[in-house]
Amino acid sequence: MRLFDIFSFALTNFLRRKARSALTVFGVVIGTAAVVIMLSIGIGMNKGFEDQVSSWGDLREINVYPNTGRYNEETGEYEMPDEVEPLDDITIQKFRDELEHAKAVSPMGYGWSYIVKDNKEKNTASSIQTIDASAMADMGYEVAYGRLLDERDVGTTNFVMAYNVPFNFFNPRTEDEKWGEYADRDEEFPFDPLSDDITYAFTWYYRYLQEQVDTTKPRIVPEEAKCVGILVQNQSNLDNYGYDDDTNIYMDYTGYEAMNERLQKNQNKYYGMEDSVGVTSGGYSYIVNGQEVNFADGRENKYNNVVVIVDEVENVRDVSKAIIDMGFETSSSMDYLDQMQEQTKFLRSILGAIGAVAFFVAAISIANTMVMSIYERTREIGIMKVIGCKLRDIRGMFLVEAAIIGIVGGAFGVVFSYGISALVNKLAAGGGMEAFGIYSSEAALSIIPPWLDLAALILATAVGVISGLYPAIRATRLSALEAIKNE
């Protein structure tokens, strides 16, 4: 028997009992739709968590800290290592050399300064975040105007400012402070922050523009700097709160350290002091339980934390583990994502089990239909055997018929699942996702990716074939003589 004949007989038998075939297909439709919807809800929950955590920070980012010990739950005492690996230039180079999937490694420092604009006309206070200028693009920052810091800015005082910084400048002699005032969405700047006609300088002296110059003291000398870029506004903050409150500026850490040293030296002269005054960088010490941490090899802990940017999200866990094995502590948005997904793991397992049960019921329905088909076609099977039809052809007819039921039911089930998915998302809209611990306005509870459609169709076909296997084997084992005698 030709392959075409096998398919032709199978299709004819499928259409012979239309009502029974339709009911069997309907069972597969329900089973397929149930599996797709249950899995799509699990996918939607994971995507919702991922979107929510991504709004907090880059999922590829790992923050690294010195491992200063931990509390022993059994003894209730804090256990501190004899030596702690410090965060310094040696460590940073080690990360760059040994972490396979590290795309960028940047020390992070924090400080503050007054920014003087236009030669003492206006100023504002701003937090300074120091980074490796050459790694800024890899760290996920985006500019609305100008450019990000890069290799050209290493060791310089060039900086990038957050979108809101230009709105905070004021003249302390004639204006009220503007700190805490944030720009509306895409509001125009009060001046061109990147104009060559605008000058910027940094100082720690908080009364720099507020009092007459005391000529009996050494002059306060601010550090000149150039703004090369303006960051985009934080879209998540705009959507959730209506404003973006970021007023940070970003500068290369080596350039900041040099500037910081010069400012410190100059200001100490003004105060007539030898000790440091103002912002300091580097040399972050740790006191734990009243004890100063002993850093390995007598090295200094130069940075309060280091950021490692991983090339792909799926490699974050491996890189984080490698850093921990080096003797450091880590934290990342991926940690929070894992915790959130772990909390709903049981619920997603239940949803998957419901879909599996629905498919199992559909499989029983297919098997029952095929067995009934054998009883109705016993005489036909006997005649086919007598005239020399091969057993594999008889078995193939029943398997193809079962596969047709699976394919048709799977296809309609996938289409049906899209309608149910849209209904589920509509019911879950408007804060309905909060019931699942997802606080994201853009999250959908049910997401059906293309691979799920294909997997559902293949699964439905496989279930059909497997369900028809027993009836097909049974058909081949019928005695030809007894089959022919059957009325």
Secondary structure, 3 states (H helix, E strand, C coil): CCHHHHHHHHHHHHHHCHHHHHHHHHHHHHHHHHHHHHHHHHHHHHHHHHHHHHCCCCCCEEEEEECCCEECCCCCCEECCCCECCCCHHHHHHHHHHCCCEEEEEEEEEEEEEEEECCCCEEEEEEEEEECHHHCHHHCCCEEEECCCCHHHCCCCCEEECCCHHHHCECCCCCCCCCCCCCCCCCCCCCCCCCCCCCEEEECCCCCCCCCCCCCCCCCCCEEECEEEEECCCHHHHHHHCCCCCCCEEEEHHHHHHHHHHHHHHHHHHHCCCCCCCCCCCCCCCEECCEECCEHHHCCCCCCEEEEEECCHHHHHHHHHHHHHCCEEEEEHHHHHHHHHHHCHHHHHHHHHHHHHHHHHHHHHHHHHHHHHHHHCHHHHHHHHHCCCCHHHHHHHHHHHHHHHHHHHHHHHHHHHHHHHHHHHHHHCCCHHHHHCCCCCCCCCCCCCHHHHHHHHHHHHHHHHHHCHHHHHHHHCCCHHHHHHCC
